[in-house]
């Protein structure tokens, strides 16, 4: 998979940016953390944590999952690779 075609970011609903960054660092993640600046658009308005939203190269929602799931799988990697080829 071409790393330039895939980016992971975190949108935290916590108002404490330092707390969110500390969590990301404690998990060994290297992606950026963003704070919401207001109401979230429908694809990002969720009640479960985490709620991954996967955007395609066109910026449209390609997939969304509410709650925990196993993302470190060959199937998920293949799905990302297929999406990156679009």
PyMOL CGO cylinders between C-alpha atoms (Angstrom):
from pymol import cmd
from pymol.cgo import CYLINDER

trace = [
    CYLINDER, 0.00, 0.00, 0.00, 1.29, 3.45, -0.84, 0.3, 1, 1, 1, 1, 1, 1,
    CYLINDER, 1.29, 3.45, -0.84, 1.62, 5.35, 2.46, 0.3, 1, 1, 1, 1, 1, 1,
    CYLINDER, 1.62, 5.35, 2.46, 1.00, 8.65, 0.66, 0.3, 1, 1, 1, 1, 1, 1,
    CYLINDER, 1.00, 8.65, 0.66, -2.52, 7.45, -0.20, 0.3, 1, 1, 1, 1, 1, 1,
    CYLINDER, -2.52, 7.45, -0.20, -3.56, 6.53, 3.34, 0.3, 1, 1, 1, 1, 1, 1,
    CYLINDER, -3.56, 6.53, 3.34, -3.68, 8.83, 6.36, 0.3, 1, 1, 1, 1, 1, 1,
    CYLINDER, -3.68, 8.83, 6.36, -4.95, 8.17, 9.86, 0.3, 1, 1, 1, 1, 1, 1,
    CYLINDER, -4.95, 8.17, 9.86, -6.15, 11.04, 12.04, 0.3, 1, 1, 1, 1, 1, 1,
    CYLINDER, -6.15, 11.04, 12.04, -8.06, 11.26, 15.30, 0.3, 1, 1, 1, 1, 1, 1,
    CYLINDER, -8.06, 11.26, 15.30, -10.95, 13.57, 15.98, 0.3, 1, 1, 1, 1, 1, 1,
    CYLINDER, -10.95, 13.57, 15.98, -11.40, 13.84, 19.72, 0.3, 1, 1, 1, 1, 1, 1,
    CYLINDER, -11.40, 13.84, 19.72, -14.64, 14.88, 21.34, 0.3, 1, 1, 1, 1, 1, 1,
    CYLINDER, -14.64, 14.88, 21.34, -12.75, 15.65, 24.54, 0.3, 1, 1, 1, 1, 1, 1,
    CYLINDER, -12.75, 15.65, 24.54, -12.28, 19.36, 25.17, 0.3, 1, 1, 1, 1, 1, 1,
    CYLINDER, -12.28, 19.36, 25.17, -8.85, 18.65, 26.70, 0.3, 1, 1, 1, 1, 1, 1,
    CYLINDER, -8.85, 18.65, 26.70, -6.42, 18.44, 23.76, 0.3, 1, 1, 1, 1, 1, 1,
    CYLINDER, -6.42, 18.44, 23.76, -3.51, 17.52, 26.02, 0.3, 1, 1, 1, 1, 1, 1,
    CYLINDER, -3.51, 17.52, 26.02, -5.43, 14.54, 27.41, 0.3, 1, 1, 1, 1, 1, 1,
    CYLINDER, -5.43, 14.54, 27.41, -6.21, 13.26, 23.92, 0.3, 1, 1, 1, 1, 1, 1,
    CYLINDER, -6.21, 13.26, 23.92, -2.61, 13.68, 22.74, 0.3, 1, 1, 1, 1, 1, 1,
    CYLINDER, -2.61, 13.68, 22.74, -1.35, 11.89, 25.86, 0.3, 1, 1, 1, 1, 1, 1,
    CYLINDER, -1.35, 11.89, 25.86, -3.66, 8.94, 25.07, 0.3, 1, 1, 1, 1, 1, 1,
    CYLINDER, -3.66, 8.94, 25.07, -2.43, 8.78, 21.47, 0.3, 1, 1, 1, 1, 1, 1,
    CYLINDER, -2.43, 8.78, 21.47, 1.20, 8.86, 22.61, 0.3, 1, 1, 1, 1, 1, 1,
    CYLINDER, 1.20, 8.86, 22.61, 0.59, 6.20, 25.30, 0.3, 1, 1, 1, 1, 1, 1,
    CYLINDER, 0.59, 6.20, 25.30, -0.74, 3.90, 22.58, 0.3, 1, 1, 1, 1, 1, 1,
    CYLINDER, -0.74, 3.90, 22.58, 2.26, 4.54, 20.35, 0.3, 1, 1, 1, 1, 1, 1,
    CYLINDER, 2.26, 4.54, 20.35, 0.13, 6.12, 17.61, 0.3, 1, 1, 1, 1, 1, 1,
    CYLINDER, 0.13, 6.12, 17.61, 1.76, 8.74, 15.42, 0.3, 1, 1, 1, 1, 1, 1,
    CYLINDER, 1.76, 8.74, 15.42, -1.26, 10.27, 13.71, 0.3, 1, 1, 1, 1, 1, 1,
    CYLINDER, -1.26, 10.27, 13.71, -2.42, 13.85, 14.34, 0.3, 1, 1, 1, 1, 1, 1,
    CYLINDER, -2.42, 13.85, 14.34, -5.19, 14.67, 16.81, 0.3, 1, 1, 1, 1, 1, 1,
    CYLINDER, -5.19, 14.67, 16.81, -7.87, 17.21, 15.92, 0.3, 1, 1, 1, 1, 1, 1,
    CYLINDER, -7.87, 17.21, 15.92, -10.40, 18.91, 18.17, 0.3, 1, 1, 1, 1, 1, 1,
    CYLINDER, -10.40, 18.91, 18.17, -13.91, 19.61, 16.98, 0.3, 1, 1, 1, 1, 1, 1,
    CYLINDER, -13.91, 19.61, 16.98, -14.58, 23.27, 16.39, 0.3, 1, 1, 1, 1, 1, 1,
    CYLINDER, -14.58, 23.27, 16.39, -18.38, 23.03, 16.41, 0.3, 1, 1, 1, 1, 1, 1,
    CYLINDER, -18.38, 23.03, 16.41, -21.17, 20.74, 15.37, 0.3, 1, 1, 1, 1, 1, 1,
    CYLINDER, -21.17, 20.74, 15.37, -20.02, 17.70, 13.43, 0.3, 1, 1, 1, 1, 1, 1,
    CYLINDER, -20.02, 17.70, 13.43, -21.30, 16.88, 9.94, 0.3, 1, 1, 1, 1, 1, 1,
    CYLINDER, -21.30, 16.88, 9.94, -23.59, 13.84, 9.80, 0.3, 1, 1, 1, 1, 1, 1,
    CYLINDER, -23.59, 13.84, 9.80, -20.92, 11.25, 8.84, 0.3, 1, 1, 1, 1, 1, 1,
    CYLINDER, -20.92, 11.25, 8.84, -18.89, 12.22, 11.91, 0.3, 1, 1, 1, 1, 1, 1,
    CYLINDER, -18.89, 12.22, 11.91, -21.79, 12.62, 14.36, 0.3, 1, 1, 1, 1, 1, 1,
    CYLINDER, -21.79, 12.62, 14.36, -21.76, 9.40, 16.37, 0.3, 1, 1, 1, 1, 1, 1,
    CYLINDER, -21.76, 9.40, 16.37, -22.57, 8.04, 19.80, 0.3, 1, 1, 1, 1, 1, 1,
    CYLINDER, -22.57, 8.04, 19.80, -19.99, 5.25, 20.03, 0.3, 1, 1, 1, 1, 1, 1,
    CYLINDER, -19.99, 5.25, 20.03, -16.29, 5.54, 20.76, 0.3, 1, 1, 1, 1, 1, 1,
    CYLINDER, -16.29, 5.54, 20.76, -14.36, 4.77, 18.68, 0.3, 1, 1, 1, 1, 1, 1,
    CYLINDER, -14.36, 4.77, 18.68, -16.26, 5.38, 15.47, 0.3, 1, 1, 1, 1, 1, 1,
    CYLINDER, -16.26, 5.38, 15.47, -13.87, 5.09, 12.54, 0.3, 1, 1, 1, 1, 1, 1,
    CYLINDER, -13.87, 5.09, 12.54, -14.89, 6.85, 9.35, 0.3, 1, 1, 1, 1, 1, 1,
    CYLINDER, -14.89, 6.85, 9.35, -13.00, 5.89, 6.21, 0.3, 1, 1, 1, 1, 1, 1,
    CYLINDER, -13.00, 5.89, 6.21, -12.93, 8.43, 3.43, 0.3, 1, 1, 1, 1, 1, 1,
    CYLINDER, -12.93, 8.43, 3.43, -12.15, 7.48, -0.14, 0.3, 1, 1, 1, 1, 1, 1,
    CYLINDER, -12.15, 7.48, -0.14, -9.80, 9.40, -2.42, 0.3, 1, 1, 1, 1, 1, 1,
    CYLINDER, -9.80, 9.40, -2.42, -12.81, 11.44, -3.53, 0.3, 1, 1, 1, 1, 1, 1,
    CYLINDER, -12.81, 11.44, -3.53, -13.39, 12.67, 0.04, 0.3, 1, 1, 1, 1, 1, 1,
    CYLINDER, -13.39, 12.67, 0.04, -16.65, 10.76, 0.36, 0.3, 1, 1, 1, 1, 1, 1,
    CYLINDER, -16.65, 10.76, 0.36, -17.43, 8.32, 3.18, 0.3, 1, 1, 1, 1, 1, 1,
    CYLINDER, -17.43, 8.32, 3.18, -16.43, 4.84, 1.98, 0.3, 1, 1, 1, 1, 1, 1,
    CYLINDER, -16.43, 4.84, 1.98, -17.11, 3.04, 5.27, 0.3, 1, 1, 1, 1, 1, 1,
    CYLINDER, -17.11, 3.04, 5.27, -18.03, 3.72, 8.87, 0.3, 1, 1, 1, 1, 1, 1,
    CYLINDER, -18.03, 3.72, 8.87, -18.16, 1.54, 11.96, 0.3, 1, 1, 1, 1, 1, 1,
    CYLINDER, -18.16, 1.54, 11.96, -19.53, 2.45, 15.38, 0.3, 1, 1, 1, 1, 1, 1,
    CYLINDER, -19.53, 2.45, 15.38, -17.68, 0.91, 18.30, 0.3, 1, 1, 1, 1, 1, 1,
    CYLINDER, -17.68, 0.91, 18.30, -14.71, -1.40, 18.73, 0.3, 1, 1, 1, 1, 1, 1,
    CYLINDER, -14.71, -1.40, 18.73, -13.52, -3.71, 15.99, 0.3, 1, 1, 1, 1, 1, 1,
    CYLINDER, -13.52, -3.71, 15.99, -10.35, -5.52, 14.96, 0.3, 1, 1, 1, 1, 1, 1,
    CYLINDER, -10.35, -5.52, 14.96, -8.58, -3.38, 12.38, 0.3, 1, 1, 1, 1, 1, 1,
    CYLINDER, -8.58, -3.38, 12.38, -5.19, -5.07, 12.42, 0.3, 1, 1, 1, 1, 1, 1,
    CYLINDER, -5.19, -5.07, 12.42, -6.25, -7.82, 10.04, 0.3, 1, 1, 1, 1, 1, 1,
    CYLINDER, -6.25, -7.82, 10.04, -5.28, -8.85, 6.51, 0.3, 1, 1, 1, 1, 1, 1,
    CYLINDER, -5.28, -8.85, 6.51, -8.89, -8.27, 5.41, 0.3, 1, 1, 1, 1, 1, 1,
    CYLINDER, -8.89, -8.27, 5.41, -8.91, -4.69, 6.62, 0.3, 1, 1, 1, 1, 1, 1,
    CYLINDER, -8.91, -4.69, 6.62, -5.53, -4.02, 5.02, 0.3, 1, 1, 1, 1, 1, 1,
    CYLINDER, -5.53, -4.02, 5.02, -6.80, -5.43, 1.70, 0.3, 1, 1, 1, 1, 1, 1,
    CYLINDER, -6.80, -5.43, 1.70, -9.89, -3.19, 1.94, 0.3, 1, 1, 1, 1, 1, 1,
    CYLINDER, -9.89, -3.19, 1.94, -7.67, -0.12, 2.46, 0.3, 1, 1, 1, 1, 1, 1,
    CYLINDER, -7.67, -0.12, 2.46, -5.44, -1.14, -0.43, 0.3, 1, 1, 1, 1, 1, 1,
    CYLINDER, -5.44, -1.14, -0.43, -8.46, -1.54, -2.70, 0.3, 1, 1, 1, 1, 1, 1,
    CYLINDER, -8.46, -1.54, -2.70, -9.76, 1.86, -1.66, 0.3, 1, 1, 1, 1, 1, 1,
    CYLINDER, -9.76, 1.86, -1.66, -6.35, 3.49, -2.28, 0.3, 1, 1, 1, 1, 1, 1,
    CYLINDER, -6.35, 3.49, -2.28, -6.38, 2.16, -5.86, 0.3, 1, 1, 1, 1, 1, 1,
    CYLINDER, -6.38, 2.16, -5.86, -9.64, 3.96, -6.68, 0.3, 1, 1, 1, 1, 1, 1,
]
cmd.load_cgo(trace, "trace")
